Amino acid sequence: MKLRALFMAALMAMAAPAFAETDSAETAKETEARPVPEPVMFVTQHSGTFGRQKVNYKVEAGETQIRNDEGKPAASLFTISYIQENAGPNRPVTFVFNGGPGSASVWLHLGLLGPKRVVVASDADADDGAAPYRMVDNPLSILDQTDLVFIDPVGTGFSQAIGEGENKDYWSEAGDKESIAEVIRIWITKHKRWNAPKYLIGESFGTTRAAYLANELTVGDVDIAFNGIVLISQALDYEGSTSVHDNVYSYVTYLPSMAAVAQYHGRAGQGIPQADFLAEARAFARDEYGPALWKGDRLSPEERAYIRDKLVYFTGLDPQYIETSNLRILMHRFQKELLRDEGVALGRLDGRYLGDEADDIAEGPEDDVASYAVSSAYSALMNQYLATDLGVEMDRPYMVSSPDAGEQWNFRDVPEGQYWEPHYVNAGRKLTTAMRHNTGLNVMVASGYYDLICPFFDAEITFARYGIPQDRVDMTYYQGGHMMYLNEGALDALVKDIRSFYAGQLEDQRPD
């Protein structure tokens, strides 16, 4: 039996290469033979009132094909363009995308900038339930100031790899920026906008994308200089937005956001104006909490007690819980612990949202209520809007969010095979380079006080470093979370600030 087993193993080993070569050849043949579909474009005519101005516009919803190094079609990116009727060559144009990675542009499209807007509960006390949902005209859209082009990266929306391309070819910084840069180049060439003011608006990972895309287009071969970038819930330096053990920096960046949420829910800072309370939180995090964490176990008993009591003051958490946590509060634990006595967990995208979960003893939330409380409405109404208002007919589903893109994204920022030391994603230097090469580039950074993913204090620290020109950065703040525009009051304020930014009249709101 032993000899027979060895013989079979040897036989399989000898046969394996042949099988592998056959499979590889068949796969290559199938890939090469895969037909390349003709790109589709759906064009409709519309009119609306935006910024108190009537605008007649057309919508081009369709595919743009990009080619690989051999000149063959490799990917098809779906965009939805809103173009003012009789727009001249100097009409501003704004390219918009969300983040993830793996998210389509639906959130900024139907939540903030498009001519239609999804309506969800503004006060975060209810989820979107089941259909029917409500979508209304959006007079706040900036379509009177700029044409809008919403881009769905490969693997999201209707965008996909075609021909010899594979989705994973575009699930990295290199593939992502090259594909989107090419879509932008093709668009401005087709619409004769090379001499028009150009803007980028990105949210979350979309701000990371905006930074490396601006760098690519500014210093690369194409040389497209942008006039402005709007970063909503910025994520340039992931060290400041990654709450994990041993990342000391993140304990500092997240603390003021915890304080904002604790005050909102009545667990801290009662009777103190928000601005004053958050100013205290910033100062403590920067000047006392950070140095204490670096001292670690060398803190004296008196120093340790002082830091513990200050953390109680800002977070509203139990002193013993903070002691047991070794003065280090991970965000997912804070989400579950702050209102554990009420049996609810906080949202991550927006700490105002509360979820009633079955497991009240768990360390952290089982899901993000701030996401599932609104996602069904956006998904349903985006599909409805595409089919009815824009007349889009496709043979595949619209991917609002792609788990595959998120799970398989390659965060390496060097070519395969090149030595790479793992580190946090950081696009700060790339934005700096873009701004220093292009002295006409201005940046607006929008942060929500209750964002428990991309904390506002991290935005302040990030933009104070890396040599970013301070006189061309405007920091703005809102009473909302990651998608602050879900809050009606924050929506009005955000749109007002974006309009002022485009007009060159925005005042910086960062604290002294």
N, C-alpha and C positions, 0 to 999 in steps of 0.2 A: 504493500500500500504506500509505503514511504517513497519507494522508487517511482511508482506510478504518479504520485503527487508531484514529485520533482520533475518528472517528464512533462506533465501537463502544464506546470508553471513555466518551464522552459519554452514549451510550444506557444503558450500565450504571449510570453515575452517577445518571441521572435515574430509572432503575428501582429502584435500591437502596432509597430510602426507602419505596417502595411495598411491596417485598418485606419490609423490616424491620417496617413497620407490620403487614403481614399475619401475619408470624411472631409478632410480639409479641401481636397480638390472639388468635391461635390458642393461644399459650402461656397467656395470661391466661384464656382460655375453658376450657382443659384444667385449669388450676389451680383455677378456680372450680368446675368440675364434678367435681373429684376427690372421691369419697365419703369421709365421715369414719366410720371404723369405730367400732363400739361398744367401749368399754373392757372388758377382760376381767380377771377376778380369780379366782385359784385358792386355795382355803382348805383347809388340812390341819391335823390335830391331832397333837401330839407330846408327849413328855416326856423329860426328861434330868436328869442330876445335874451341877450347875455350882457351883463354890465350895463343894462338899460339901453342897449343898442340892438336893433334888429339885424340879424346876420343871415344871409342866404348862403348855404353851403352844400357841398356834396360829400358823400361818404364813399371812400374806396375801401372795401373790406375784401382782402384777398392775399394771395401768396406771392412772395418774392423768392426766387430760387438763387442760391449761391453755389459756387463751384469749388471743387477741390484743386489741388496743385496741378493736376493733369487737365484742368479745364472742363471737367465733367460735373454735371449737377449732383450735389451731395446733400443738400438740405433745402427745405422749403419753410420759410418763416412767414407766419400769418400776421398781418398788421391791419389795423383799422385806422384810417386817416380821415380827419375832418378838415376839409379844405374850403376856405371862403371863396365864394363865387367871384370870378374875375380877380383873383389874388395876383398881385404883381410879383416881380422877382425879388422885391425887398420885403415881402410879407414875412414876419417872424414865424419860425416853426419850432415846435417843441416835441422831443422824442421821449416817450414815457414807458417805464417798465416797473413791475413790482419785483419781489425778491425771492425768498425761499432758501436756497435755490430750488426751483421747481414750481414756482407760482406764476400763473398767467397774469396779465395786466388788468384783470377784472376789477380789483379793489380800487385802484386809483381812477379807473375808467368810470365805474358806476358809483363810486363813493365820493369822488371829489371833482374831477375835471371834465367829464363828459357832459353832453347836453341833456342826458337823463340821469336820474339819481335814485338809488335804492333807499327806501326809508325803513329804518330799524329803530328800536327803542333807544332814545337818546340818553335816558337816565340810567341805563345799564341794569334795570331791575327786572327785565324779562327777556326771554330768548325769542327767536323769530317764529317758533312754532312750525306749523305746516301751511301749505298754500291755501288760499291765494295770498301773495305778498303784494307790496305796493311800490310802484316806481312812478316818479313824478318828473316833470320838467325841471331842469336845473339852471335857473337864471344866474347862478353864481359861477357857472363855467367861464373860463377865461378865453373862450373861443372868439370873443371880440378883439382880443389882444394878439392872439397867435393861433396858427393852425396847430393841430394836435395829431400826433402819430403814436398809437399805442402798439407796442411790440411784444409779442409772445415769444420768448426764447424757445429753442428746440426742446421738444418733449412736453411743452405746455400749450394750452389752447389747441389750435389745429396744426401747430408747427411740428415738423418731423424731419428725420433724416430720410433721404431718398437715394435712388441709384446705388452707388457703391458706398455711400455714407452710412454711418451708424450713429445713433443718438449719443452714445458715450463719447464720440469724437468732440462733442460740443459741451460736455458736462465737466468743464474745467475752466480756469480763468483764460487760458490761451484760446480754447475753442469758442468759448462764450464771447469774448471781446472781438475776436476776428469775425465771427458770424454777424454779430449785431453791428459792428463797424461797417461791414460790407452792405448790410441792409440800409444803413443811414446814407452811405455813399451813393448807392443806387437810387434811393428816394430823392435826394437833393439834385442828382443829375437828371432824373426823369422829370422832376417838377421845376427844374431850372432855378434852384434856390441857393446856388453856391455863394452868392453875395448877400444873402438874407441873414439877419440875426438868428442864431441857433441856440437852443437851450436843451438841457437834460433835466428830467424829473424822475427820481428813483426813490423807492421806499425800502427800508430794511436792508436785506442783501442787495437790493437794487441800488443802494447808495455805495456799497462796495463796488458794484458793477459800474456805476457812474464815474467813480474815481479812476478805476483802471482803464475804462473806456475813454475818458477825457485824456488820460496820459497817452494811450495808444494813438488816438487821432491827432493829438497835438505834436508829439515827437516822432510819430511813425511816418511812413512813406506817403500816406494820403494827405496829411496836414489839413485837418479841419479844426478850426479854432472856435470854441463855443463862447457865447456871451455870458451865459449864466448856468448854474446848476442849482437845483432845489433838492436838498437831501432831507427826506422825511424819515424820522427815526433812524438817524445815522448809525452805521455799523462799519466804521473804517478800521478800528483796532479791536479785534475780537477778544483780546485779553481783558478788556474792560466790560465786555458783555457776555462773559462765560463764567457763570457761577458754579465753580467746582472746587473740591478740596485742593488746598495748597496753592491756589491762585490768589495770593494775598491782595493783589491789586483790585480784584473784583469785589472783595468785601468793602473796600473804600468806595468804589464807584456806585455800588448798589444801595448804600446806606441812605442817602437822601431820598431815593425813590421809595424805600421802605417807610421812611418818615412821612412822605406825602400820602401814601396809601393808609398808613395807620391813623393819620389825622383825618383823612376823608371818612374813615369808618368809626371815628370817635374813640379811638384807643390811645391817642397821643396828641399833644399839642393843642388841647382844647382851650379856647379863649385867646389863642395867639394867632395873629394874622399869618396866613400861609407864607407870605414872602419872608417874614421875620423868622418863622419856624424853620423854613428850608435854608435860610442863610445860616442859622445856627448849625443845622445838620451838615451843610457843606464844610463849615469851618472845623467842626469836630472831626469829621471824616478825614479831612486833609491834614490838620495840624496835630491831632491827638490820637485818633483811632489808628491811622496808618503807622505812625511811629511805635505805638503800643504793640501792634501785630508783629512788627519787626523784632521787638524785644522778646516776644514769645514767652517762654517759661521763665525768663529772667525778670519779668515784672515783679515788683514787690507786692505783698498782699494789699497794701494801701492803694497802689497804682491799679492793681487788678480790680479791686472793689470800685474804684472811681470809674473805670471804663465800663464795667458791668452796669452800674447805675445810670450812666449816660446812655447806654444802649437801651435800657429799660425806658428811659425818658423819650427817646426818639422812636422806638419801635412798638412800644406798648406790650412787649412780651414779658412773660414771667421771669423774675430774676434767676430762679433756679434753672429754668430752661436755658437761659443764656449762659449760666455757669456750666451746665452739662454740655452745652455746645462749644465750650472752650472759647467763648467770646467771638465765635465765628458762625454766622448765620447764613446758611445756603438759601438761595432764593426759593427753591421748590419747597423747602421746609417752612419758610416764612409764609408762603401761600396757604399752607395747611394749618399752621399753628396760630396765626393771628386771631381767627374767629373759630377756632376748634370748639370752643364752648357753645357756639351757636350751631355747630354741625354743618358748616359751609366752608368751602375753599375759595380762595381768590383766583381770579383769572391771571394769566401770565401776560398776554398781550395788553391787557388793561386790568389793573388791580381793583377797579370799581366793580367789576362783574363778580357775582357770587354763584357758585355751583353747589347744589345739594347732592353729595355723593353717598354711596351706600356704605363705604368703608370709612368710618369716622376716626379710626385709630391709625390709619396709614401715615407714613412719613411725609408723603407729598401727594398732590392731586393726581387722579387717574387720567385726567384730560384737561384741556384748557377751555373753560367755559366762555372766555372772551372770544374764542374762535368758533365753537359750535353754536354759540348763541346767535350768530349772524350769517354763518356760511351757507345755510340752506337757501336763504333768501337771495343771496348774491348768485349762487349757482343756478337757481331756477330762473331768475330774471335775466341773467346774461344769455342763457339759451333761448329764452322767449324773445328777447330783444334782437338777437341775431337772426332769428327765423322770421319775425314779423316786421320790425322796423327796417332792418337792413337787407332782408331778402336773401340771407346766406343759406345755401343748401350744400352740406358736406356729407360725405359717406363715412365719417368717423366722429366719435364724441369730442366735444370741447372739453379739454382737460383743465379745469380750474386750478387743480393742484396735482403735481406729479410726484408720488412717493418715490418712484424709481430715480428721478433726477436728484431728489434730495439725498437718497440713500447711497447712490452711486457716484455722487459728485466727487471729483478728484481735486482736493484743495492744494496739491503740490503746485508751486509757482515756478518750477523749473522743468525742462523737458524730461521725458522718461529716460532713464539710464544715467542721468546726470546726478551727481552727489547732492543730496538734499537733507538738511537737518530739520526735523519736525519743529514747527513753531506755530504760534497763533497767526491767523490770517491778518494782514495789516496792509491797507491801501493808503495809509496816511502820506507816505513819501511820494506816492504816485500822484496824489492830488497836488502836493506841493510843487512837484516838477511841472505839472500841467499849468499851474497858476503862475509860476515864474517864467515859463516859456511864453505864456500868453497873458500879458499884463491887463488885457481887457476882460479876463474871466473873473466873475464875481460869484459868490456862493452864499446861499441861504440855508441855514440848518434849523429844521423844525423839530421840536421835542415835546413829547407829552409827559406831564408830571407823573402819571400813573402807569407809565410803560415799565413793566417788570422784565422786559427782554433787553431793550436798548436804553439804558438809564440816561437821564438828561445830564447827570453830573459827569458821566463818561464823555459825552459830547463836549462839555466844557474843557475837560482835561485834554482830550484828544486835539481839539483845535487850538489849544495853547502850546502845543508841541509841534515837532516836525518842521518848523520853519514856515508854516502856513502864513501868508501875508494877512495880518489881522485887520488891516484897513479895507479888505475886500471880502470879509466874512460877516454875515448878519446872523445872530443867534435869536431864535424866537421860541416861545413857550406857550403851551396850551393846556386847558383843563380837560384832558383826555388821555388816552393811552397810546399804544403803538400806532393805531389808526385813529388818530385824534379826531378826524372828520366825522366819525360816527356820532360824536356829541354835537348837537345842533349849534350850540354857542361856540364851540371850538372850530367848527366848520366855517362859520361866518368870519371868525378872527383869522383863521389860516388863509382863506381866500383873499381877504383884505390885505394880508401881508404879502402874499404871492403877487398880487396886482401891484402893490407898492414896489416890490423887488423888481418886477419887469419895467416899471416906470423909473427905476433908479432913485426912489424916494423912501425906501424902507429904513427905519431907525433900529439900530441894534438894541436888543432887549436884555443882553446878558447882564447878570448882577455885577456890581462893583467888586 
